Amino acid sequence: MAQSTGQPHSQSHNASYWTKLVRDDARSHPLQDTLVGVTIVLAAIAVSTCMFRGLHILASWTGLFGILTAAWGQYISNNTAQRFLLVIGGVASAASFGIALSHGGLLGGVVGY
């Protein structure tokens, strides 16, 4: 009698692109995958808004949170693919944060300076 591997055949061949990209060890890491996704989304928001002087507050805060989530994700990441995406998101967030700081900063114009 053949032994079962415990995985249904339909799940092993129908993995999404994101799953194949982030899970190079074929194990589930929901917290780490969530941090990667959040970091990439925050970096995209920060990059797209840092180019406009009027959106410097949004860009600086999303850049700062992107840096923090990338750092935390690097600390607890399990594989190379997660680290790769976290570095890309963290660097993009840091660059956007710097540009947004030069445009007015975290609270520029709100508290009177």
MMTF fields as JSON, N, C-alpha, C and O atoms, coordinates in Angstrom:
{
  "mmtfVersion": "1.0.0",
  "mmtfProducer": "UNKNOWN",
  "numBonds": 451,
  "numAtoms": 452,
  "numGroups": 113,
  "numChains": 1,
  "numModels": 1,
  "chainsPerModel": [1],
  "groupsPerChain": [113],
  "chainIdList": ["A"],
  "bondAtomList": [4, 2, 8, 6, 12, 10, 16, 14, 20, 18, 24, 22, 28, 26, 32, 30, 36, 34, 40, 38, 44, 42, 48, 46, 52, 50, 56, 54, 60, 58, 64, 62, 68, 66, 72, 70, 76, 74, 80, 78, 84, 82, 88, 86, 92, 90, 96, 94, 100, 98, 104, 102, 108, 106, 112, 110, 116, 114, 120, 118, 124, 122, 128, 126, 132, 130, 136, 134, 140, 138, 144, 142, 148, 146, 152, 150, 156, 154, 160, 158, 164, 162, 168, 166, 172, 170, 176, 174, 180, 178, 184, 182, 188, 186, 192, 190, 196, 194, 200, 198, 204, 202, 208, 206, 212, 210, 216, 214, 220, 218, 224, 222, 228, 226, 232, 230, 236, 234, 240, 238, 244, 242, 248, 246, 252, 250, 256, 254, 260, 258, 264, 262, 268, 266, 272, 270, 276, 274, 280, 278, 284, 282, 288, 286, 292, 290, 296, 294, 300, 298, 304, 302, 308, 306, 312, 310, 316, 314, 320, 318, 324, 322, 328, 326, 332, 330, 336, 334, 340, 338, 344, 342, 348, 346, 352, 350, 356, 354, 360, 358, 364, 362, 368, 366, 372, 370, 376, 374, 380, 378, 384, 382, 388, 386, 392, 390, 396, 394, 400, 398, 404, 402, 408, 406, 412, 410, 416, 414, 420, 418, 424, 422, 428, 426, 432, 430, 436, 434, 440, 438, 444, 442, 448, 446],
  "bondOrderList": [1, 1, 1, 1, 1, 1, 1, 1, 1, 1, 1, 1, 1, 1, 1, 1, 1, 1, 1, 1, 1, 1, 1, 1, 1, 1, 1, 1, 1, 1, 1, 1, 1, 1, 1, 1, 1, 1, 1, 1, 1, 1, 1, 1, 1, 1, 1, 1, 1, 1, 1, 1, 1, 1, 1, 1, 1, 1, 1, 1, 1, 1, 1, 1, 1, 1, 1, 1, 1, 1, 1, 1, 1, 1, 1, 1, 1, 1, 1, 1, 1, 1, 1, 1, 1, 1, 1, 1, 1, 1, 1, 1, 1, 1, 1, 1, 1, 1, 1, 1, 1, 1, 1, 1, 1, 1, 1, 1, 1, 1, 1, 1],
  "groupList": [{"groupName": "MET", "atomNameList": ["N", "CA", "C", "O"], "elementList": ["N", "C", "C", "O"], "formalChargeList": [0, 0, 0, 0], "bondAtomList": [1, 0, 2, 1, 3, 2], "bondOrderList": [1, 1, 2], "singleLetterCode": "M", "chemCompType": "L-PEPTIDE LINKING"}, {"groupName": "ALA", "atomNameList": ["N", "CA", "C", "O"], "elementList": ["N", "C", "C", "O"], "formalChargeList": [0, 0, 0, 0], "bondAtomList": [1, 0, 2, 1, 3, 2], "bondOrderList": [1, 1, 2], "singleLetterCode": "A", "chemCompType": "L-PEPTIDE LINKING"}, {"groupName": "GLN", "atomNameList": ["N", "CA", "C", "O"], "elementList": ["N", "C", "C", "O"], "formalChargeList": [0, 0, 0, 0], "bondAtomList": [1, 0, 2, 1, 3, 2], "bondOrderList": [1, 1, 2], "singleLetterCode": "Q", "chemCompType": "L-PEPTIDE LINKING"}, {"groupName": "SER", "atomNameList": ["N", "CA", "C", "O"], "elementList": ["N", "C", "C", "O"], "formalChargeList": [0, 0, 0, 0], "bondAtomList": [1, 0, 2, 1, 3, 2], "bondOrderList": [1, 1, 2], "singleLetterCode": "S", "chemCompType": "L-PEPTIDE LINKING"}, {"groupName": "THR", "atomNameList": ["N", "CA", "C", "O"], "elementList": ["N", "C", "C", "O"], "formalChargeList": [0, 0, 0, 0], "bondAtomList": [1, 0, 2, 1, 3, 2], "bondOrderList": [1, 1, 2], "singleLetterCode": "T", "chemCompType": "L-PEPTIDE LINKING"}, {"groupName": "GLY", "atomNameList": ["N", "CA", "C", "O"], "elementList": ["N", "C", "C", "O"], "formalChargeList": [0, 0, 0, 0], "bondAtomList": [1, 0, 2, 1, 3, 2], "bondOrderList": [1, 1, 2], "singleLetterCode": "G", "chemCompType": "PEPTIDE LINKING"}, {"groupName": "PRO", "atomNameList": ["N", "CA", "C", "O"], "elementList": ["N", "C", "C", "O"], "formalChargeList": [0, 0, 0, 0], "bondAtomList": [1, 0, 2, 1, 3, 2], "bondOrderList": [1, 1, 2], "singleLetterCode": "P", "chemCompType": "L-PEPTIDE LINKING"}, {"groupName": "HIS", "atomNameList": ["N", "CA", "C", "O"], "elementList": ["N", "C", "C", "O"], "formalChargeList": [0, 0, 0, 0], "bondAtomList": [1, 0, 2, 1, 3, 2], "bondOrderList": [1, 1, 2], "singleLetterCode": "H", "chemCompType": "L-PEPTIDE LINKING"}, {"groupName": "ASN", "atomNameList": ["N", "CA", "C", "O"], "elementList": ["N", "C", "C", "O"], "formalChargeList": [0, 0, 0, 0], "bondAtomList": [1, 0, 2, 1, 3, 2], "bondOrderList": [1, 1, 2], "singleLetterCode": "N", "chemCompType": "L-PEPTIDE LINKING"}, {"groupName": "TYR", "atomNameList": ["N", "CA", "C", "O"], "elementList": ["N", "C", "C", "O"], "formalChargeList": [0, 0, 0, 0], "bondAtomList": [1, 0, 2, 1, 3, 2], "bondOrderList": [1, 1, 2], "singleLetterCode": "Y", "chemCompType": "L-PEPTIDE LINKING"}, {"groupName": "TRP", "atomNameList": ["N", "CA", "C", "O"], "elementList": ["N", "C", "C", "O"], "formalChargeList": [0, 0, 0, 0], "bondAtomList": [1, 0, 2, 1, 3, 2], "bondOrderList": [1, 1, 2], "singleLetterCode": "W", "chemCompType": "L-PEPTIDE LINKING"}, {"groupName": "LYS", "atomNameList": ["N", "CA", "C", "O"], "elementList": ["N", "C", "C", "O"], "formalChargeList": [0, 0, 0, 0], "bondAtomList": [1, 0, 2, 1, 3, 2], "bondOrderList": [1, 1, 2], "singleLetterCode": "K", "chemCompType": "L-PEPTIDE LINKING"}, {"groupName": "LEU", "atomNameList": ["N", "CA", "C", "O"], "elementList": ["N", "C", "C", "O"], "formalChargeList": [0, 0, 0, 0], "bondAtomList": [1, 0, 2, 1, 3, 2], "bondOrderList": [1, 1, 2], "singleLetterCode": "L", "chemCompType": "L-PEPTIDE LINKING"}, {"groupName": "VAL", "atomNameList": ["N", "CA", "C", "O"], "elementList": ["N", "C", "C", "O"], "formalChargeList": [0, 0, 0, 0], "bondAtomList": [1, 0, 2, 1, 3, 2], "bondOrderList": [1, 1, 2], "singleLetterCode": "V", "chemCompType": "L-PEPTIDE LINKING"}, {"groupName": "ARG", "atomNameList": ["N", "CA", "C", "O"], "elementList": ["N", "C", "C", "O"], "formalChargeList": [0, 0, 0, 0], "bondAtomList": [1, 0, 2, 1, 3, 2], "bondOrderList": [1, 1, 2], "singleLetterCode": "R", "chemCompType": "L-PEPTIDE LINKING"}, {"groupName": "ASP", "atomNameList": ["N", "CA", "C", "O"], "elementList": ["N", "C", "C", "O"], "formalChargeList": [0, 0, 0, 0], "bondAtomList": [1, 0, 2, 1, 3, 2], "bondOrderList": [1, 1, 2], "singleLetterCode": "D", "chemCompType": "L-PEPTIDE LINKING"}, {"groupName": "ILE", "atomNameList": ["N", "CA", "C", "O"], "elementList": ["N", "C", "C", "O"], "formalChargeList": [0, 0, 0, 0], "bondAtomList": [1, 0, 2, 1, 3, 2], "bondOrderList": [1, 1, 2], "singleLetterCode": "I", "chemCompType": "L-PEPTIDE LINKING"}, {"groupName": "CYS", "atomNameList": ["N", "CA", "C", "O"], "elementList": ["N", "C", "C", "O"], "formalChargeList": [0, 0, 0, 0], "bondAtomList": [1, 0, 2, 1, 3, 2], "bondOrderList": [1, 1, 2], "singleLetterCode": "C", "chemCompType": "L-PEPTIDE LINKING"}, {"groupName": "PHE", "atomNameList": ["N", "CA", "C", "O"], "elementList": ["N", "C", "C", "O"], "formalChargeList": [0, 0, 0, 0], "bondAtomList": [1, 0, 2, 1, 3, 2], "bondOrderList": [1, 1, 2], "singleLetterCode": "F", "chemCompType": "L-PEPTIDE LINKING"}],
  "groupTypeList": [0, 1, 2, 3, 4, 5, 2, 6, 7, 3, 2, 3, 7, 8, 1, 3, 9, 10, 4, 11, 12, 13, 14, 15, 15, 1, 14, 3, 7, 6, 12, 2, 15, 4, 12, 13, 5, 13, 4, 16, 13, 12, 1, 1, 16, 1, 13, 3, 4, 17, 0, 18, 14, 5, 12, 7, 16, 12, 1, 3, 10, 4, 5, 12, 18, 5, 16, 12, 4, 1, 1, 10, 5, 2, 9, 16, 3, 8, 8, 4, 1, 2, 14, 18, 12, 12, 13, 16, 5, 5, 13, 1, 3, 1, 1, 3, 18, 5, 16, 1, 12, 3, 7, 5, 5, 12, 12, 5, 5, 13, 13, 5, 9],
  "groupIdList": [1, 2, 3, 4, 5, 6, 7, 8, 9, 10, 11, 12, 13, 14, 15, 16, 17, 18, 19, 20, 21, 22, 23, 24, 25, 26, 27, 28, 29, 30, 31, 32, 33, 34, 35, 36, 37, 38, 39, 40, 41, 42, 43, 44, 45, 46, 47, 48, 49, 50, 51, 52, 53, 54, 55, 56, 57, 58, 59, 60, 61, 62, 63, 64, 65, 66, 67, 68, 69, 70, 71, 72, 73, 74, 75, 76, 77, 78, 79, 80, 81, 82, 83, 84, 85, 86, 87, 88, 89, 90, 91, 92, 93, 94, 95, 96, 97, 98, 99, 100, 101, 102, 103, 104, 105, 106, 107, 108, 109, 110, 111, 112, 113],
  "secStructList": [7, 7, 7, 7, 7, 1, 1, 7, 2, 2, 2, 2, 2, 7, 7, 7, 2, 2, 2, 2, 2, 2, 7, 6, 6, 1, 1, 7, 7, 2, 2, 2, 2, 2, 2, 2, 2, 2, 2, 2, 2, 2, 2, 2, 2, 2, 2, 2, 2, 6, 6, 1, 4, 4, 4, 2, 2, 2, 2, 2, 2, 2, 2, 2, 2, 2, 2, 2, 2, 2, 2, 2, 2, 2, 2, 2, 7, 7, 1, 2, 2, 2, 2, 2, 2, 2, 2, 2, 2, 2, 2, 2, 2, 2, 2, 2, 2, 2, 2, 2, 2, 2, 2, 6, 7, 1, 1, 6, 6, 6, 1, 7, 7],
  "xCoordList": [0.84, 0.0, 0.893, 1.878, 0.559, 1.358, 1.087, -0.041, 2.137, 2.018, 1.639, 2.111, 0.797, 0.384, 1.373, 1.893, 1.629, 2.538, 1.834, 2.493, 0.539, -0.202, -0.656, -1.445, -0.184, -0.595, -1.479, -1.146, -2.596, -3.402, -2.644, -1.893, -2.839, -2.117, -2.522, -1.71, -3.748, -4.197, -3.479, -3.271, -3.097, -2.417, -0.956, -0.397, -0.323, 1.098, 1.404, 2.497, 0.478, 0.74, 0.077, 0.397, -0.823, -1.55, -1.113, -1.934, 0.132, 0.616, 0.701, 1.042, 0.389, 0.427, 1.867, 2.803, 2.022, 3.357, 3.997, 5.187, 3.194, 3.703, 4.22, 5.281, 3.487, 3.878, 5.179, 6.057, 5.312, 6.549, 7.727, 8.852, 7.471, 8.545, 9.05, 10.259, 8.149, 8.531, 8.877, 9.7, 8.283, 8.517, 9.5, 9.093, 10.778, 11.745, 12.075, 12.774, 11.59, 11.81, 10.554, 10.55, 9.496, 8.247, 7.515, 6.738, 7.759, 7.033, 6.295, 6.678, 5.254, 4.441, 5.038, 5.386, 5.152, 5.627, 4.674, 5.016, 3.504, 2.504, 2.924, 2.655, 3.568, 3.979, 5.042, 4.959, 6.027, 7.098, 6.585, 7.006, 5.683, 5.112, 4.271, 4.276, 3.564, 2.776, 3.678, 3.371, 4.783, 5.715, 6.337, 6.548, 6.625, 7.148, 6.119, 6.453, 4.881, 3.827, 3.577, 3.426, 3.533, 3.309, 4.469, 4.253, 5.689, 6.857, 6.827, 7.117, 6.483, 6.434, 5.328, 5.527, 4.176, 3.074, 3.441, 3.195, 4.022, 4.435, 5.512, 5.494, 6.444, 7.486, 6.888, 7.302, 5.917, 5.28, 4.533, 4.586, 3.841, 3.137, 4.133, 3.934, 5.203, 6.197, 6.888, 7.097, 7.238, 7.914, 6.98, 7.407, 5.727, 4.81, 4.384, 3.966, 4.475, 4.063, 5.228, 5.0, 6.446, 7.559, 7.906, 8.64, 7.402, 7.712, 6.894, 7.205, 5.878, 4.999, 5.217, 5.098, 5.537, 5.835, 4.64, 4.833, 3.445, 2.261, 1.943, 1.153, 2.547, 2.292, 3.472, 3.63, 4.304, 5.498, 5.17, 5.942, 4.06, 3.706, 3.346, 3.819, 2.517, 2.173, 3.413, 3.605, 4.245, 5.446, 6.431, 7.033, 6.603, 7.577, 7.099, 7.897, 5.813, 5.323, 5.295, 5.662, 4.866, 4.873, 6.298, 6.57, 7.212, 8.619, 9.188, 9.921, 8.856, 9.34, 8.787, 9.528, 7.488, 6.904, 7.429, 7.566, 7.723, 8.322, 9.709, 10.068, 10.481, 11.812, 11.684, 12.426, 10.749, 10.58, 10.079, 10.558, 9.122, 8.641, 9.713, 9.806, 10.522, 11.613, 12.654, 13.174, 12.956, 13.939, 13.422, 14.159, 12.157, 11.59, 11.515, 11.796, 11.137, 11.076, 12.447, 12.564, 13.476, 14.836, 15.236, 15.919, 14.811, 15.173, 14.56, 15.192, 13.331, 12.656, 12.489, 11.817, 13.085, 12.887, 13.543, 14.507, 12.996, 13.44, 14.187, 14.927, 14.016, 14.682, 15.184, 14.88, 15.945, 16.615, 15.642, 15.856, 14.594, 13.636, 12.952, 12.748, 12.607, 12.005, 12.997, 12.63, 14.231, 15.247, 15.485, 15.658, 15.493, 15.7, 14.61, 14.909, 13.355, 12.247, 12.213, 11.846, 12.587, 12.623, 13.702, 13.498, 14.835, 15.893, 15.45, 15.687, 14.809, 14.319, 13.295, 13.376, 12.336, 11.33, 11.91, 11.503, 12.859, 13.476, 14.3, 14.251, 15.05, 15.853, 14.96, 15.222, 13.923, 12.976, 12.283, 12.081, 11.917, 11.291, 12.257, 11.868, 13.517, 14.504, 14.793, 14.905, 14.912, 15.15, 13.958, 14.135, 12.761, 11.557, 11.425, 10.995, 11.794, 11.769, 12.711, 12.358, 13.9, 14.857, 14.362, 14.512, 13.775, 13.234, 12.077, 11.965, 11.214, 10.076, 10.541, 9.924, 11.618, 12.156, 12.687, 12.55, 13.282, 13.786, 12.658, 12.863, 11.494, 10.343, 9.543, 8.645, 9.831, 9.082, 9.03, 8.694, 9.344, 9.447, 8.164, 7.147, 8.246, 7.127, 5.954, 4.796, 6.25, 5.179, 5.352, 4.8, 6.106, 6.385, 5.131, 4.342, 4.947, 3.786, 2.589, 1.651, 2.583, 1.418, 1.573, 0.604, 2.771, 2.989, 3.635, 4.034, 3.751, 4.194, 5.654, 6.117, 6.382, 7.777, 7.994, 9.104],
  "yCoordList": [-1.163, 0.0, 1.236, 1.29, 2.216, 3.43, 4.358, 4.469, 5.013, 5.957, 7.335, 7.747, 8.035, 9.376, 10.386, 10.203, 11.447, 12.499, 13.503, 14.317, 13.467, 14.392, 15.641, 16.408, 15.877, 17.041, 16.602, 15.657, 17.273, 16.978, 17.389, 18.365, 16.661, 16.944, 18.275, 18.915, 18.704, 19.949, 21.156, 22.137, 21.126, 22.258, 22.332, 23.428, 21.222, 21.247, 21.84, 22.372, 21.765, 22.269, 23.607, 24.236, 24.069, 25.302, 26.429, 27.272, 26.464, 27.534, 28.839, 28.837, 29.929, 31.22, 31.664, 31.095, 32.687, 33.216, 33.759, 33.554, 34.46, 35.016, 33.903, 34.039, 32.817, 31.696, 31.082, 30.762, 30.916, 30.362, 31.299, 30.847, 32.607, 33.583, 33.655, 33.715, 33.65, 33.873, 32.583, 32.612, 31.47, 30.21, 29.324, 28.404, 29.59, 28.735, 27.497, 26.607, 27.423, 26.225, 25.36, 24.374, 25.709, 24.948, 24.822, 23.888, 25.762, 25.779, 27.099, 28.092, 27.113, 28.305, 29.202, 28.74, 30.486, 31.495, 32.693, 33.696, 32.616, 33.667, 35.034, 36.039, 35.109, 36.402, 37.045, 38.233, 36.275, 36.807, 37.214, 38.239, 36.426, 36.767, 38.04, 38.857, 38.21, 39.421, 40.639, 41.694, 40.509, 41.623, 41.997, 43.177, 41.012, 41.298, 42.076, 43.081, 41.624, 42.303, 43.722, 44.644, 43.896, 45.228, 46.158, 47.325, 45.653, 46.468, 46.91, 48.068, 46.01, 46.353, 47.374, 48.303, 47.215, 48.17, 49.538, 50.556, 49.582, 50.859, 51.531, 52.75, 50.752, 51.317, 51.89, 52.953, 51.187, 51.688, 52.987, 53.904, 53.077, 54.318, 55.442, 56.561, 55.15, 56.179, 56.672, 57.874, 55.759, 56.156, 56.99, 57.982, 56.599, 57.32, 58.668, 59.538, 58.869, 60.151, 61.066, 62.247, 60.582, 61.453, 62.461, 63.414, 62.273, 63.193, 64.477, 65.433, 64.51, 65.675, 66.37, 65.751, 67.657, 68.403, 68.446, 68.443, 68.485, 68.561, 67.266, 67.268, 66.167, 64.875, 64.409, 63.213, 65.356, 64.964, 64.303, 63.469, 64.649, 64.026, 62.558, 61.694, 62.269, 60.877, 60.085, 58.957, 60.664, 59.964, 59.708, 58.636, 60.663, 60.47, 59.431, 58.627, 59.44, 58.444, 57.043, 56.082, 56.905, 55.576, 55.083, 53.889, 56.002, 55.613, 55.147, 54.159, 55.854, 55.463, 54.107, 53.261, 53.897, 52.602, 51.494, 50.351, 51.819, 50.843, 50.418, 49.244, 51.366, 51.049, 50.15, 49.177, 50.471, 49.68, 48.265, 47.306, 48.126, 46.779, 45.968, 44.756, 46.62, 45.907, 45.437, 44.326, 46.285, 45.895, 44.733, 43.789, 44.803, 43.707, 42.425, 41.335, 42.564, 41.408, 40.78, 39.556, 41.597, 41.071, 40.294, 39.274, 40.778, 40.136, 38.744, 37.841, 38.56, 37.282, 36.478, 35.447, 36.922, 36.211, 34.838, 34.607, 33.931, 32.54, 32.124, 31.14, 32.842, 32.402, 33.587, 34.74, 33.289, 34.307, 35.141, 36.341, 34.54, 35.291, 36.385, 37.495, 36.076, 37.092, 38.213, 39.387, 37.871, 38.888, 39.777, 40.989, 39.175, 39.93, 40.986, 42.153, 40.579, 41.515, 42.554, 43.705, 42.168, 43.122, 44.175, 45.34, 43.789, 44.77, 45.751, 46.953, 45.25, 46.143, 47.125, 48.324, 46.627, 47.503, 48.465, 49.625, 47.996, 48.861, 49.98, 51.115, 49.677, 50.702, 51.715, 52.916, 51.255, 52.173, 53.054, 54.245, 52.475, 53.266, 54.286, 55.422, 53.901, 54.818, 55.979, 57.127, 55.677, 56.748, 57.703, 58.92, 57.154, 57.992, 58.796, 59.949, 58.192, 58.899, 60.093, 61.174, 59.909, 61.013, 62.132, 63.307, 61.787, 62.814, 63.55, 64.771, 62.804, 63.432, 64.332, 65.366, 63.954, 64.826, 66.129, 67.192, 66.05, 67.269, 68.166, 69.365, 67.613, 68.396, 68.984, 69.791, 68.616, 69.195, 68.337, 68.84, 67.08, 66.244, 65.593, 65.607, 65.016, 64.259, 65.157, 64.788, 66.322, 67.216, 68.632, 69.577, 68.788, 70.116, 70.867, 70.368, 72.056, 72.872, 72.599, 73.397, 71.5, 71.166, 71.772, 72.284, 71.724, 72.22, 73.594, 74.061, 74.253, 75.633, 75.88, 77.007, 74.916, 75.201, 74.977, 75.168],
  "zCoordList": [0.0, 0.0, 0.0, 0.736, -0.811, -0.938, 0.24, 0.721, 0.685, 1.787, 1.25, 0.19, 1.977, 1.598, 2.167, 3.267, 1.415, 1.886, 2.777, 3.423, 2.826, 3.676, 2.949, 3.501, 1.722, 0.955, -0.196, -0.911, -0.38, -1.55, -2.821, -2.812, -3.877, -5.108, -5.715, -6.384, -5.5, -6.107, -5.515, -6.229, -4.253, -3.644, -4.025, -4.072, -4.297, -4.584, -5.955, -6.152, -6.909, -8.245, -8.52, -9.528, -7.676, -7.919, -6.991, -6.63, -6.605, -5.74, -6.541, -7.723, -5.882, -6.558, -6.779, -6.219, -7.605, -7.89, -6.62, -6.379, -5.802, -4.541, -3.639, -3.03, -3.551, -2.705, -3.2, -2.398, -4.502, -5.051, -4.831, -4.616, -4.883, -4.729, -3.299, -3.074, -2.336, -0.948, -0.21, 0.704, -0.573, 0.14, -0.603, -1.312, -0.449, -1.119, -0.291, -0.775, 0.942, 1.748, 1.853, 2.589, 1.135, 1.039, 2.366, 2.562, 3.281, 4.55, 4.677, 4.058, 5.463, 5.655, 6.731, 7.818, 6.416, 7.372, 7.289, 6.662, 7.897, 7.695, 8.221, 7.564, 9.373, 9.91, 9.028, 8.719, 8.629, 7.807, 6.43, 5.893, 5.853, 4.557, 4.654, 3.733, 5.745, 5.954, 6.081, 5.526, 6.803, 6.925, 5.585, 5.303, 4.772, 3.431, 2.626, 1.998, 2.64, 1.893, 2.385, 1.583, 3.695, 4.265, 3.925, 3.595, 4.001, 3.674, 2.213, 1.914, 1.31, -0.115, -0.384, -1.167, 0.25, 0.045, 0.614, -0.034, 1.808, 2.385, 1.541, 1.373, 1.011, 0.156, -1.129, -1.59, -1.704, -2.927, -2.67, -3.49, -1.546, -1.199, -0.962, -1.434, -0.232, 0.066, -1.204, -1.372, -2.084, -3.331, -4.208, -4.798, -4.297, -5.175, -4.608, -5.371, -3.302, -2.733, -2.374, -2.109, -2.353, -1.96, -3.046, -2.786, -4.235, -5.335, -5.287, -5.998, -4.477, -4.381, -3.041, -1.984, -3.095, -1.863, -0.91, 0.306, -1.417, -0.577, 0.158, 1.102, -0.264, 0.366, 1.218, 1.459, 1.675, 2.424, 3.758, 4.231, 4.366, 5.648, 5.437, 6.175, 4.44, 4.134, 3.729, 4.181, 2.888, 2.417, 3.55, 3.609, 4.443, 5.518, 6.532, 7.012, 6.859, 7.819, 7.218, 7.894, 5.96, 5.351, 5.138, 5.261, 4.817, 4.704, 6.026, 6.076, 7.106, 8.428, 8.849, 9.349, 8.647, 8.996, 8.084, 8.519, 6.828, 5.923, 6.384, 6.289, 6.88, 7.416, 8.636, 8.773, 9.519, 10.746, 10.457, 11.063, 9.538, 9.221, 8.495, 8.691, 7.661, 6.991, 8.001, 7.894, 8.979, 10.003, 10.842, 11.123, 11.241, 12.03, 11.198, 11.697, 9.94, 9.062, 8.842, 8.779, 8.727, 8.591, 9.839, 9.756, 10.973, 12.232, 12.363, 12.911, 11.865, 12.064, 10.777, 10.787, 9.667, 8.396, 8.428, 9.158, 7.619, 7.617, 6.369, 6.398, 5.279, 4.058, 3.249, 3.555, 2.226, 1.435, 0.614, 0.444, 0.111, -0.702, 0.118, -0.373, 1.342, 2.213, 2.479, 2.433, 2.753, 3.034, 1.814, 1.945, 0.641, -0.592, -0.771, -1.027, -0.637, -0.806, 0.316, 0.076, 1.525, 2.632, 2.428, 2.77, 1.881, 1.619, 0.541, 0.663, -0.512, -1.568, -1.008, -1.275, -0.237, 0.357, 1.374, 1.435, 2.176, 3.179, 2.57, 3.045, 1.534, 0.867, 0.163, 0.227, -0.499, -1.149, -0.114, -0.35, 1.035, 2.101, 2.665, 2.935, 2.848, 3.41, 2.454, 2.882, 1.166, 0.195, 0.14, 0.092, 0.148, 0.135, 1.414, 1.389, 2.526, 3.806, 3.772, 4.244, 3.221, 3.127, 2.233, 2.571, 1.098, 0.201, 0.865, 0.751, 1.561, 2.24, 3.381, 3.64, 4.065, 5.111, 4.515, 5.121, 3.346, 2.722, 2.219, 2.032, 2.004, 1.557, 2.709, 2.468, 3.937, 5.048, 6.279, 7.351, 6.181, 7.354, 7.802, 7.107, 8.997, 9.559, 9.95, 9.755, 10.495, 10.945, 10.408, 10.972, 9.336, 8.803, 8.387, 7.585, 8.924, 8.599, 9.478, 9.491, 10.215, 11.048, 12.431, 12.993, 12.986, 14.34, 14.359, 15.425, 13.224, 13.205, 12.912, 13.09, 12.484, 12.102, 10.638, 10.142]
}
